[in-house]
């Protein structure tokens, strides 16, 4: 699984960072960023899916979707 963030949709709610700080970071403007290339280790897939489901702007997706 690999995550992507649509920076045009992200409004800086930072729910993803609150739920999975191992997978997300926040830039100087409060917008979310994926850490590294967005690859999710198997043990963090549930957290990644929780972050996707909790993004109010639907800015987070699995790559290839």
N, C-alpha and C positions, 0 to 999 in steps of 0.2 A: 504494500500500500504506500502511495505517495500523495502528499497533500499539496494543494495550491491555494493561494488566496488571490481573489480578484480585488486589487487595491482600489479600483473605482467604486466598488460596492462597500468596502470596509468603512464603517463610521466610527471606529475606535471604542466600541463598547467593551472590548477586551475580555469577554467571557471566555474566549478560547485560551487566552493566557492564564486566566484564573483557574480554569479546569485542567489545563495541560501545559504547565510552564516548561516541561521537558521538550515540547514540540513547537512552541510559539514564543516569540519575543515581541516587543513593542518598539517602534521607532520613536524618534524625538517628537513626532507630531501625534503620537498616540495610536497610530495605525498598526495593525498586527502584521507580523512577518513569520514565515515558517523558518525554523532553524535548519541550517544546512541546505540540502537539496529537497527537503520535505519528506524524505524516506522515513517511514514509521517502523520502528522495531516491533516484532510480533507481540511483545509484552505490553505495548502501548496502543495497540489497535483499538481497544475498547475506549480509551481516553480520547483518541482521535475521532472516533465516531460520535462520542458525546459532545465534543467541541463542534463538529459539523452540525449536529442536531440543535445546538444551542445558539448558533449564530443568527441573530435576528435579521441580518441583511442577506443571508444565504451567500456570504462571500467566500466560504471555505468549501472546497470540493476535493474529491479524490481525483488525481491526475488521470486524464483519459475520459472523464465524464463529460 
